[in-house]
Amino acid sequence: MPLITFGEAREVEAESGHSLMQAALDGGIDDILAECGGSCSCATCHCYIDEPWRSKLPAADDMEQGILDGVLEPEEGSRLSCQIEVRDDLEGMEVRLPASQY
């Protein structure tokens, strides 16, 4: 189970094959609200993925990009954590979180 760091050094053991959003929820990361339960319809699991991790992930598809167009604080590395599948090679990934999901 890869270790993922959310925000200010909050480490979570994430289960491979599950979404990054689910890992955050299971790990008690309160900044990920996940109001739609991972159906890519609300953006309350918005996060930032910086290099070198961003290049290891598939690009956001059109649906995800459409939702990201409405987030409060978009950045180049903006992603919806519900759309990122945890893999073993993401061990050590750092995920930044926005100040607010609303």
Beta strands, then each sheet from edge to edge (+ up, - down):
strand 1: 3-6
strand 2: 10-13
strand 3: 46-49
strand 4: 78-80
strand 5: 94-96
sheet 1: 2+ 1- 5- 3+ 4-
end
